[in-house]
Structure formats: C-alpha cells, structure tokens
Amino acid sequence: MSVIKVDAASHSYDVFVDEFTLDQLGEVCRDVSGGDACCIVSDSNVAPLYLSRAKASLEAAGYTISSFVFEAGEQSKTLRTYARAQQAFTHAGLTRSSLVVALGGGVVGDLAGFAAATYMRGIRCVQVPTSLLACVDSSVGGKTAVDLPEGKNLVGAFFQPDAVLIDTSLLATLPEHFLIDGCGEVLKYGVIFDKELFAQLEACAASDMRLPEVIARCVELKRDVVVADEKEAGARQLLNFGHTLGHAIEKLSNFTVTHGFAVACGMVLVAKASVARGWLSAADAMRIESTVRAWGLLAETEEPASAIYEAALADKKRHGSTMNVVVASEIGTSRIETLTLDDFRAFVHDACV
C-alpha cells in the first residue's frame, strides 16, 4: 500500500492507495474520528455497487450509519442538492463529532465535501473516490464546491479531508467512457509537472496504464503543490491547465462533454494558442494533441470562439479586467500568463481557428 502524507497548512492527512482498501474504511475512519455517527454521501450509480460494503465496514468499527444518495451527474451538483444533503445530516442527528464519507466520483466528492465543510461550520470528512478523475485530482487538496447556472464550482470552500482512501479495484467497474475521462487529468500532470510521466503515458495506451503507480504519482504531484500553496494564491493555479477553456466547453455542452474530455480539449486549445505566441514549440503542442487523440480524449467542439470566451469570463481565474491562463513552456514545465480581457479574447480566437 502507498501512503502519501499531505501536510497542508490547515490540516494534515494521509492518502491510502491500494487494491481492496474499501473494506478497511471503518478502521481508517475510526483512526481519524472519535464520533459514533456517520453519513455516507453517494450517487445513484455508485451506491448500488459499493454502499453496502462501505456501510458494513463502518458498522464493524462502531458507527451508526445513515446515507444520502442523489441522482448521478454534474446536473446534480447544485445548491438544491447541497441543501438536501444538509437536511439529511440534520435528520440523521449528525453533530460536530460526526463524520461524512464521500463515496463516489468528483461530483460526489465536491458536493459532500462542501456539505461537510459548512454543516455546523465544519465536521470531519473522508473521501473515497470511485472514479479515476477523483482519485488523481478532486479527492485530494480540499477544494469543495457546487455549480451555479453561470458556471462550475462558483460556490465552495477549501476544506481538507481527514483521509482519502483510494481503492484501485473499484475502477474495474467504471464504464470505459469514465475511465478514459479520468485520463484527461492524468495527462495534465505530465504536461505541467513531469516530463517522464508524460513520456510514459505517451508510449502506452490508456488501457495499459499501471493504475496504482500512476495514481500514486499524480497524488504525489498534487500533494507537493497543495502543501506549497493550499489556497491557490500562486503555484496551485498551475493545476488549472486546460480548465478555463475546458469548463467553458462543459458549460456550453450542458455537461454532455464530461470534465476530463473537456480538460483534454482545453489543453489542446491552449497549446495551439501558445504556439501562436511563441510560448510553446509546435513539436510539444503536437505531442500533447497526438496523445490526447491516441487516448480517445479529444472532444470536438463546434462552439465559436466568441461563445467560449463569454462562457470563460465566469471562470475563477478571472481577476477583474485580467484573466490568469496556465500555459506549458515545454512538456513538464508550466507557468501562469496574466492577460487583459482583450488579449484573452485574442488568445481564445487563436485557440479555435
């Protein structure tokens, strides 16, 4: 088992990566929580597969269990579902010593984490990601949020979990589309931080990844950034590579283009615009696009540049009349470019031509 320590400024915790760790959930939770009540938050896809196992492990550790299950999908990551989760906690009698377990993919983790962060001003939360995307990205680092009609993740909080339990065997039941979807975030880490990881991924098919090793490496890379910049004041913004345009594509598609595919498309578009400005070599941009295509990740979008620009203006990387855009200088190295909104409009145009 890989145990990765995250020493964030606000809170330290462990990330456990191995096969068949779900059955150790109760033991892990008991180590971090002294309470006796726990609510498992999950969705309609994951709950039928794993809720009973999670419940059995927690009951064996002495917890009284309740659950809140909502309809799967990004369309449920709303203030309305968040309020229903809070009401479920109240009806279950959760107190400040109680625990929330987020059992699911990125939507579950984001929503359950935000609900835990704000219920009674914060109760403990353990993340149990069941999608590749959540394993390598959203379950680690403490970013929790729900969406508004105007954009993704606009209402949220930084709230570190008390543990993250990654059971790689759960990915065996993940539909192929969502396994590939998670690869968008995996490739991102290689592009922005680790040229050796990118070369390894570039040389194999998505189905040939050695998942435990790749997941652990991605978590280590994210851990290093979170420890250095927990609240996204600087270096942590690099993790948003591909996300500004990717979130716009998600929103414009009404979330029919899922997150990892949208991020991969955003990475390709940003690389293209970066070549036009001399920030990235054409050869490296081609490597990014070729790998995205080879992994079946490129989501073609017919949205005009003007629509993508307008949708991106609601992004959190906007600061008044400027937009922070993460760009790759070369494979394995990245930086932040601060653009005026006029320059950003031209950047999006260059990305889409």
C-alpha positions, 0 to 999 in steps of 0.5 A: 500500500502507498501512503502519501502524507499531505501536510497542508497548512490547515490540516494534515492527512494521509492518502491510502492507495491500494487494491481492496482498501474499501473494506478497511474504511471503518478502521481508517475512519475510526483512526481519524474520528472519535464520533459514533455517527456517520453519513455516507454521501453517494450517487445513484450509480455508485451506491448500488455497487459499493454502499453496502460494503462501505456501510458494513465496514463502518458498522464493524468499527462502531458507527451508526450509519445513515446515507444520502444518495442523489441522482448521478451527474454534474446536473446534480451538483447544485445548491438544491442538492447541497441543501438536501444533503444538509437536511439529511445530516440534520435528520440523521442527528449528525453533530460536530463529532460526526463524520461524512464519507464521500463515496463516489466520483468528483461530483460526489466528492465536491458536493459532500465535501462542501456539505461537510465543510459548512454543516455546523461550520465544519465536521470531519470528512473522508473521501473515497473516490470511485472514479479515476478523475477523483482519485488523481485530482478532486479527492485530494487538496480540499477544494469543495464546491457546487455549480451555479447556472453561470458556471462550475464550482462558483460556490465552495470552500477549501476544506481538507479531508481527514483521509482519502482512501483510494481503492484501485479495484473499484475502477474495474467497474467504471464504464470505459467512457469514465475511465478514459475521462479520468485520463484527461487529468492524468495527462495534465500532470505530465504536461505541467509537472513531469516530463517522464510521466508524460513520456510514459503515458505517451508510449502506452495506451490508456488501457495499459496504464499501471493504475496504482503507480500512476495514481500514486504519482499524480497524488504525489504531484498534487500533494507537493503543490497543495502543501506549497500553496493550499489556497491557490494564491500562486503555484496551485493555479498551475493545476488549472491547465486546460480548465478555463477553456475546458469548463467553458466547453462543459458549460456550453455542452450542458455537461454532455462533454464530461470534465476530463474530455473537456480538460483534454480539449482545453489543453489542446486549445491552449497549446495551439494558442501558445504556439501562436505566441511563441510560448510553446514549440509546435513539436510539444503542442503536437505531442500533447494533441497526438496523445490526447487523440491516441487516448480517445480524449479529444472532444470536438467542439463546434462552439465559436470562439466568441461563445467560449470566451463569454462562457470563460469570463465566469471562470475563477481565474478571472481577476477583474479586467485580467484573466490568469491562463496556465500555459506549458513552456515545454512538456513538464514545465508550466507557468501562469500568463496574466492577460487583459480581457482583450488579449484573452479574447485574442488568445481564445480566437487563436485557440479555435481557428 
